[in-house]
């Protein structure tokens, strides 16, 4: 697995790479959890506007939007 980009906000961060890999950390990188990107192609870059909203770009012009679901009231 090759990781191609990393974006951190404080101790929370995401890494993206080949085969649709998305990794997520909430402790500054001590532990990483695999997230489901829904795709299998290479993911080249990630940008987060905030910890709950961001975009991932990939091969072939792919753009994925990440929005953390709102908590029920």
C-alpha positions in Angstrom: 0.0 0.0 0.0 1.4 3.4 -1.0 0.1 6.5 0.7 0.2 9.6 -1.5 -1.1 12.5 0.7 -1.8 13.4 4.3 -3.8 16.2 5.9 -3.9 16.9 9.6 -6.0 19.3 11.7 -4.7 19.2 15.2 -4.5 15.5 16.2 -7.1 14.4 13.6 -6.0 13.5 10.1 -6.5 11.4 7.0 -4.1 9.8 4.6 -5.0 8.6 1.1 -3.4 6.4 -1.4 -3.6 3.7 -4.0 -6.5 1.2 -4.4 -8.9 3.7 -2.8 -7.2 3.6 0.6 -8.3 6.2 3.2 -6.8 6.0 6.7 -8.1 8.1 9.6 -6.4 9.0 12.9 -7.8 11.0 15.9 -4.7 10.7 18.1 -2.0 12.4 16.1 -1.1 9.2 14.2 -0.5 6.8 17.0 -3.3 4.6 15.6 -4.9 4.6 12.2 -8.3 3.2 11.1 -9.2 2.2 7.5 -12.2 4.1 6.2 -14.3 3.0 3.2 -13.8 5.3 0.3 -16.2 3.4 -2.0 -13.7 3.3 -4.8 -10.8 1.2 -5.8 -8.8 3.7 -7.8 -5.7 5.7 -6.8 -6.5 8.6 -4.5 -3.9 11.4 -4.9 -4.8 14.2 -2.6 -7.0 15.3 0.3 -8.0 18.7 1.7 -10.1 19.3 4.8 -11.9 22.6 5.4 -12.7 21.4 8.9 -12.6 18.0 10.7 -16.1 17.2 9.4 -15.9 18.4 5.8 -13.3 17.8 3.0 -12.5 16.6 -0.5 -10.4 13.8 -2.0 -9.1 13.8 -5.5 -8.1 10.8 -7.5 -7.0 9.3 -10.8 -9.2 10.1 -13.8 -10.7 13.3 -12.4 -12.3 11.6 -9.4 -13.5 14.0 -6.7 -15.0 12.6 -3.5 -16.7 14.9 -0.9 -16.4 13.9 2.8 -19.1 15.2 5.2 -19.4 13.8 8.7 -23.0 13.0 9.4 -24.7 15.4 11.8 -25.5 13.9 15.2 -29.2 13.5 16.0 -30.7 16.1 18.3 
